[in-house]
């Protein structure tokens, strides 16, 4: 990339709205010093709609005169660095990713010049009509200029006209007998005439008057015109009209089809970058959508401005962009297994022993409140210290933890809390970098290149992203969109040579009956993309297990307190040490009153912590290692601990789910039966004539062919025998019951 094109690319990283006045002035000075036109500064400055004023740039530009220490492109580079640009790291393009490799398609050594020839039989009116028919709808306003003025030996266009539609111009051209001047106005044959290639709103000729960002101008006046013609065609640019300017250049009107001015700017930058890399030295002043181009069908200094071709190259921007990316795919060539058989490459070393290799991807999935974030913080610390995470040994190295959910203070405190709960000395804090992005996160396709730039020279062996729902690009239930999303993790792995570890939530509903790889929310891509999927599911704890954990917590608290205050070990048996009841009694009798009161508070806290203890099971789906047996865990804020005793081993989440479903089914059936009985009772009762008298429950039961006990059960009071049906109705049916009795009376 040459210096000028590189500086223009840098402007994409600088938002004028974020600069103070002097920084804005310095950008203008640097552009002028490096040989740019004021229009470049003007166009860039217009992105700051709140402070931009038409003509201010031109006024300031004229004051930038010679200086002993001028502001140069180096200042522009520094400003770009301050806004996130990093040199030589694969700069991020803002439209559909990075141009792979160097974007070179045209071989400069072998491309042959493509000659152009002026038309012998030339119909100027038909030339212009064909141009208008190709670029515009009949109802769209066209901007054009035929009047000019001379400045320093060059003819400059005036603002021109924009009040007629393409349809009106075409109709008038069909009747003008070849006299274009009679339609668009007489022009100076030394200067030629100009036309705007995008439709206008009829109210002016500025960028804001453009109604459809349909085309861009590619022009080069610093190379042979035959070479221009050859490269334009070799690049298969989606050219709607190719016009000879009557001088040193061709004007290629390229199909851009942008949705708005922002996308137009990004696509034009992409287009110019491809052209520059393939030897077509574009005029960088032609980027604005209201730009004038040369009008075909007129004379210029004795030469014809004529339409050389229409609709050449690819049919659309999308087709061309896909073709460019396909040619420069940066993919390796296929290799023969026979050549690799005796010289197999070494497998990547394990990062998490038996689970994940270096440079691979891992997903930790689980429901809300499973402590997934704490689990990833535990993993970060284990990698930094080279210790075990749960039951798996980790390789020691540097790790970046990308925090997308917690505020900075909470995140930092969590790391310290986890260190202390694990009981580990923080010997390798320099191995942990935290990137706090809460409130600043961007979609993963934008985050990946920014992450890569920051991490490229840090030698991380793992990047942990928590959680991914903050950066998901697209619909998480769409397989193709999620495949594209997950590809961003591959880019990070490849560019940094490190593992990427991330977490995601479960789908709604019970998970016990599902396979581990089917529990994560959204598309199945989430389960099939990572090299290792670790899935957490909660285990329902019985009352016996909770009491057992409460007893354990009481024992540990008593023993710890006694060890601090007494010599006591010979007083109790080995069995007593496992009985919270025996230890509590011993403490109450042996400790001083104030000590016992203090211990009671500790024991109450231990009981509460035991009661809020949760249990979890990790199952794995691995690509590189054999499947491991499920690992059972306790989660006691803020850390997970493995169940080494095996208390949780016999809990079957699927059986429990089935059991709960059966209970719910029986409850529903019982309620339906009760409702059916109530309906039958109301029907039977409505058919009785009570004649306003008091009726006993026994008498009514005989009439309804049931027992008085069953009858009163229908009223919801089966255990209490009442003799007066009227009282029952008034009590159990309320005002509706009273009204019912009155009607029957």
N, C-alpha and C positions, 0 to 999 in steps of 0.2 A: 504494500500500500504506500503510495507516495505521500509526501509530507502534507500537501494541501488536503488530499482526501482524508488523511488521518485526522487532521484538525477539525474537519467538518464532522467526522464521526464523533469526536469528543464533545461537540455541542449537544449531542443526544443525551449526554450524561449530566448536563448542566441545565437546571430549571431557572430561567431568568427571574421567576417570582421569588426564588429563595436567596437572591443576591441583593446586597445593599447597593447604593448608587455608585460608589467607586468601583466595586467589582464589575458592575454592568459596563461602566466606562472602560475599564481595563480590557474586557472582552472585545469591545469595539476597536480599541487601539491595537490590540494584538492582531485582529483580523485585517486591519488596514496595513499594518506593518508587514504582514505575510502575503500581501498582494490580492486580497479579496475585494469584491465589490460591496458597496454599502447595502445592496439588497440582501446579502447574506445576513448581515447584522439586523437589518430591518425585519426580515422574515423570522429569525430566531427570537427577536425581542417581542414580536407580536404574540408569542405564547403566554406572556404575562399580560392578560387582558385587563387587569385592574389598573396597571400603571402605563400601559402602552399608549402613545399618542402618535398619530400619523405625522410624519415629517420631522419628528424630534431627532431620529437617528441621522437623517441627512444633514440637519443643522449642526449636530455635534461632530459629525464626520469631517466637516469642513474645517473644524478647529484643530484636528489632529495633524499638526505640522511637524517638521523635523525636530528631533530632540537628541541630545548627546547620549542619553540612556533610554532608548525607546522601549515600550512594552512590546514584547515579542510573543511568539507562539509558546515559549516556555511557560509564560504566565498562564496561558490558556490550559496547558497540560496540567499545571499544578492545581488550578481551579477544578478541573475534571477529576483529578485524584481525590481532592477534598470531598467530592460528591460521589465517590464510590468506584471510579474507573481505576483499573489496574493494568499496567502495560504488560504485553507479552504473555497473557494468560488465557487467550481465547476469548476475546471481547464478546459480550452478549449483544446480539442484535435484538431489536425490539419487536420483530415480526417473525413468527414461526421459527424461532431458534437461531442457531449459529450456522453460518455457511461452512460446511465441512471442508476439511483440508484448506486449500488456498483458493478454491472457487474457480480454478483455471480450466477452461474448456477449449479455448482457441490456442492452437500451437502456432506461435508467431513465426516460426521458421518455415512452416510448410503451407500456410494459408496463401492462396493466390488472390491477387487484386481482382475486384469485380468492376469492370468498366461501366460507365454510364454514358448514355447518348441522348443529346437533345432531340425532342420529337421534330420530325420534318413537317408532318402535317399536324398543325397545332390549332386547336379551337379553344381559346382562353375561357370562354363562357362555359363550355362543357367541362373543362378542367376544374373550374371552381365549383360547378354544380356537383360533379362527382365527389369532390372533397366534402362538400356540405352534406350530401346524401349519406356518405360513409360515416361521418362523425356525429351528426345531429338528428334528433327527431324534428319533424316538420314544425312543431309548435314551440321549439326552444329558441330563445334569443341568442343571437350570435354577435360577438364583439369583433370589430375589425377597425383598421386604421389605414387611411390612404394619404393623409396629410403628414408632412414631416418638416423638420427644421435642421439646419446645419450647425454643428458644434465641433470645433477642432478638426474639420475636414471629414467628419462623419455625419451621416443623416440619422436623426433621432425621431422616433414616432411621437405623434401627439396622443392624447387619450382616445380619440376616435369616436366611433358610434357603437351603440349596443341596443338600439330600440326596435330592430326588426328581427323577425323569426327566420329560421332556415327555410321554411316553406315559402315565405314571401320572397326571399332572395332568389330561390331556385325558380320560382315562377317568372320573376322579372328577367332573370338571366336567359330564360328560354325565349324571350321576346326581344332581346336587345341587339340581335344581329351581330353578335361577337364583340360589342362595345361594352366591356366591363365597367368602364368609367361612368356610363349612363346609369348603372345600377348602384355601385358602391362609391362613386365619386371619382373624379380625376385624380391621378397620382403623379408624382414626379418620376419619370422613367429612369432617372439616375439613382433614385432611392429605392424604388420598388414599393411594395405594400405588405401589410401585416394582418394576421388574423389570430384570434384567441381560440384554442382548440377545445376548451370546456364550455358548456352552456352557461349563460349569465341570466340574472334575474331581471334585466332591463332597467336597473336603477343605478348602474355604475360599472366600473371595471376593476374593482379591487378583489382581493381573495374572498372577502365576505360576500361578494356578489356572485360567486360561483354557486350554481345550484346542484351540480353533480360532479364529483371528483373522479372523472371517468378516464382521463388521459394525462400523460406526462410527456415532456419533451426531452429527447436525447439528441444532443448536438455536439459536434467536435470540430473546431476550426484550427486545430494545431497538428493535423496529420493529413496525409493524402486522402482525397475524397474517394478514390477507388478502394483504399484500405478500409475506410469507414463503411463503405457499402458491403465489403466482404465480411467484416466482423459482425455487423448488424444481422446479416443473413446467417452466418455461422452460429451465432448465439441464439438463433431462432426467437429473437425478441417478438413478442406479440404486437406487431406494428399494424395499426389501422391504416395510416397513410404515411408514405415515405416521399418527402418533397425535397427537390433540389433548390437550394436557397438563392441560386444565381451568383454565388461567390465561392467560398472555400469549404462549405459544409453541406451535409444532408441534414434535414430535420425529420427525425423519426418520431411520429406521434404514437406513443406506446400505450396499450390498454392497461390501466391500473385498477379501475373498478373498485375504488375505496369507498367505505361506508361514510367516512367523514374526513375532516382535514387532518386529524391526528393520524389516522390510518394511512392517509395519502402520504404524509410526511415520512412515515416509517417505510412504506413500500417504495417510495422514490429513493430513499437512502439505500435500501437493499438493491434496487435496480442499478443505481450509479456505482455501487461497490462491485457488483458483478462486471459491469462494463469496464471499470477501471482495471480490474484484475486481469481482464482479457485484452488489454491494449487499446480500448476505445476511450480516449482521454476526453471525458465529458466536460462540457462547460457547466461549472457548478453554480452559475447564477440563474440557471433555468429551472430551479426546483419549485417555484411557486405555481399554484394551479391556475392563476389568471395570466400566466406568461403569454406574451405574443410570440407567434411563429411566422414563418414566411408564407404569404398567400400565393397559391398556385394560380397561374393564368395571367401574370403580369410580367413586365420587363424590369430588369435591374442592371443599369450600366451596360446595356447592350446584350445582356444574357437573359434567357427565359427562366422564370421561377415556375417549375413545372412539377406535376405529379408523376413521380417515378414508378410507384407501385401502391397497391392497397391490399390489406389483409394478408400479410405475409407472416411467416413464422408460426408459432403456436397460436391456437385460436383464442386463448384467454389468459389472464394473469395466473389463475390457479393451475392451469395445465402447464404453463411455462415454469412456474415456481416448483411444481412437483418434478418436472423434468430436470431442472437445475440441481435440485437436492438429490435426485436419483443418480445423476452422473457423478456427483461429488459425495458419494455415500460413505466414504472412508471405511468401507468394509474390507476385511481380510479376504484373500483368495482361498479357495478350497485347498486342502492339503491331503496327500495320500497317506492312508494308514500304514501302508507298507514301509514308508520312509520313517514314520514316527515309532513303529513297533519296537525297535531296538534302542530307541533313544527317547523314552517317554519323559515328559517334563515332570518335575517334582510337584506333588500336590501342595496346595497352600497349607501352611502350618495352622493348627487349631488356635482359635482365639478363645473359645469356650470349650473345654475338653469334652469330646463326645457329642457336641451339639452344633457348633458353628466354626467355620474356617475363617481366617483372615481374608478380607476382600469380599465376603459374601453378605447376604441379607438375612435378617431375622425379624419376625413379627411376634410381639407379645400381645395376645388378645385376651379379653376378659370382660366381665360385666362391670357396671359402676360399683365403686367402693371396694374393689378387689385389691386396692393398693398398687395398681399398675405403675403409677409414677414413682412410688417408693421403691418398687421392685427395680425400676430402671436406674434410680439413684444408687441403690445397692449395687447394681451391676457396674455402674460408672466407677464407684469406689473400689470394687473388687478388681477391675481392670487396672485402675491407677496404682493399686497397692500390690497387684499380682497375687491375689488371694482367691479363696473359693467364693463363688456366688451360689447360694443355696447348697447344692451338692457337687457343683462342677468347678474345677480349677480353671482360673482365667490367666491368660498370658499378660504380663505386665507391660504397660505402655501408656501413651497419651490418648486421652479421650475428649471429644467435644460433646457437651450436653446442650442440645438446642431446646430451650425452654420456651414453649409457645403459650402456656396456660397460666403460670403463676407470676405474680409481681416479683420484682427482683429480690426484695427483702425476704419474702416467704421462701423463695427458691434457695437462697443462700442459707437461711436458717435450717431448712430441711436437710441439706447436706451435712451440716454440723450435727443436727439431731440424730441422723442415721449413723454417722461415725460413732457418736457416743453410745447409742443403743447397741451397736455391734460390739462395742468395747475395743475398737481398733485405734491404735495410735495413728494420727495423720502424718505419716512419714513422707508421702509423695503427693502433696497437694499441688505441686507444680505440674503434675500429669493431668490435672482436671481443668478444662476451660469451659466456661458456661456462657452461652450466647442467649441473652435474655431478649425475647422478641414479643412479649405480650403487648398487644395493641399495635404492633408493627409488622405482623406476619403478612406475607404475600403468598399467592398460589405457588405450589411446588415448582412449576415450570419456570417461575421467576426467581424463586428462592434458590434453586439448585446452583445456577451460575454464580450468584452472590456468595453462597456458602463455599463453593469451590475456590473463588478468588481469595477468601479470607483464610482458608485452610490449607492452601496449596503447599506452603513451606513449613507447616507445623508438624508434619510427620505423625499425624493421628493414626492409631490403628483401629479406632472405632468412632463413628459419629452416631449419637443417639438422639432421635427426634421424638419429642413428647408434647402433645399427641398429634397424630396426623390429620385428625378431622379439621384442625385449624388451617391446613394448607391444601386440602383436597381440591383438585381442579376438575370440575364437571360433576356429573351425577354418579354417586357412589354405587348405584345399582346398574350402571351401564358398563358392560364388559370392555368395549373398545375404549371408552374414556378412562376407565380405571387402568387398563393396560398402558395407556399413554402416561398416566399419572405415575404408575410404578416404574416406568422406564426412567423417570428422573432419578430414582434411587440407583439404578444401574450406572447412570452418568457419574454420580457422586463416587460410587465404588471404583469405577474405571479411572476417573481423573485423579482421585486421591490415593488409590490403592489401599483403601481401608474398608472395614465392614460398616454397614448401615443397619442400625437397629431401631425399630419404631414400634409404637403400640397403637391398638385400635380397639374399639368397643364391640361387644356382642350385639347381635340383633335382639329385638324384643321377644319376650316369651320364654318359656322353659327351655333349658339347654341340655338337660340330663340325658335325653334320648338321642341327641345328635352326636355325630362324629366331631372330633376336635376341629377338623378343617372346615366344617360347615357352620361353625358358631359365629364367626366374625360377621359383623354387619356389612351389607352391601354385596357387590358382585363377588362371585367365586374366585375372581382374579386375586383377591387379597390372600386367599388360602393357598393358591397354587403358585404365586409369584415368588415368595421368599424361599431361601434355601433351608431355613429352619422356622417352623411355626410352633410356638409354645402357647398353649391355651390353658387359661385358668377357669375352673368351675367351682362354685361354692358347695361345701358339704354341710348338710343339715346336722346339727349337733343334738343328740338326745339329752334328756335331763340327767341321765346317769353320767354321761361324758362331761357335762358342765359341772356337776358336783365333784367329779374326779379332778377336774382342772382347778376348781375352787379349793379343794383339799390340798392339792399340790402347791398352789400359791400361798396358802396359809402356812404350810410346812416350811417353805422356803423363807418366808418373812420371819417366822419365829426363830428358825435356826440362825439366820443372819443377825437378828437382834441379840439372841443369846450369846453368840460368838463374840459380839462386841462388848457385852456387859458382864458376863459370868463365865466361870469355869463349871461346866455342867454336863459334859459328855458322859461321865460315868454314872449319872443318875438315871439315864433312860436306856431302854433296850433298843436294838436295831429296828424292831417293828414299830416302836413308839415314834421313831423319826419319820415314819410315813403316815402318821395319824395326826391330822390337824386338831382333832378333839383332844387327844392326849397332850400334844405340845401346848395347846392353848391353856389347858388346866394347869400344866406344869408352870407355864409363864405367869399365870395369875397368882399362883402360890409362892413362887420364888422371887419374883421381881418386886421392887419397891412400888408403892402405890402410884407414884408419879410416873415411874417407868412403865407400869402396866397400862396406865391411861394413854401414854404416848404410843405404846405398841398396839392398843386397840384401834387407834386411828389408822395406823399402818395396815392392820389386818382388814379394816373396812375398805380401805383403798384397794388392797389385794383382791378382795372378793369382787369389787366392782370391775376391776380390770379382767378378772377371770370370766365374769358374766358377759362382757362385751367382746370376748375373744371370738374370732371367726376362723373357720377352717377352709382350706382350699386344696384343690388337686391340680397339678400341672400334667398335661399330656402333650406329647410332641409328635409332630410330623416332620421328618428329617429327610433331606435329599442326599447328604454326604455321609451319614453315620447310621448304624443300626438303631432301630426303635428302642427307646428306653422304657423301663417300667414306670408307671405313673408315680409321681413324687407328691407326697402329702405334706401340706404346710399349715402352720399356724400363722395368722397375722395378728400381731399385737402391736398397735401403733408405737413406733413408725417402721417396724421391720417385720420381715417374714423369717420364720425359722422352720426347719424341716422337722417332721414328726419322726424322730429316731426310734421311739418306743414301739410305734405301730398301732397306736390307739385309733387312728383314722382309717386304717387299711380296710376294714370290713364295711365301711359305709358305701352303699351303692346308690349313687344319685339317680340312676335310671329307675331302680326299684322304688326309691322314695317318691319319685315323680309319679310312678304308676299307682303307688299307695295313696298319695294325695289326690290323684284323679279319681280313684275308686271312692274315697271318702266324700269328695265333692259330689260324685254321681249319686251316692246313697242319700246325701242330704237333699239333693234336688228332687229325688224320687219321693222321699218322705214328705217334702213340702207340697208336691203335686198331689199326693194322696190326701193330705189334710185339706187342701183346697177343694178337691173333689167331694169330700165328705161335707164340707161346709155348704157347697152348692146343693148337694142332695138334701141336706137338712132344710135349707131355705125354701126349696121347692115344696117339700112335704109340709113344712110348717105353714106355708102360704095357702095350702089347700084346707087347713083346719078352720073350723068356726069356733072361736073361743067365747063368743057372745058376751064379752066384757067382764067375765067372771075370773076369779083367781083360780089358777090351775096348778096343781102340784107337778113337780118334775116327774114323779112316778107315773101319774095319769097321762102326762104328755108322752112319756116314753112308750107307754102301751099303745097310744094312738099311732106313734111313729115306728112301731115294731122294733124297738131297741130297748136297751136297759137304761135306767136312770143314771148310772155311773157313766156310760158312754155318752149319754145326752149331755151331761154336765161337762164332760171332756170337750164336747164341741164348743161349749161356751168358754173353754180355756181354764176351767177350774175343776178338774177331775177329782182332786183329793178332798174337796170340800163339798159336803152334801147340803144343798139348799132346797127348801121345800116350796118356795114361792117363785114360780117362773117369771112373774112380773118383776120382782126384785132383780132376778138374774138379768133380764133384758135391760132394765134401767142401768144396772151397773156395767154390764159388759157391752151393751150396744149404744150407750150414751143417748144423746138427743134423738138419733135415728130410731133407737129402740123404743123410746117413749112415744114418739109419733106413730110407730108401727102398732103399739098397744092401743093407742087412742083410735086409730083407724079400725082395728078389729073390735073395739068396744062399741 
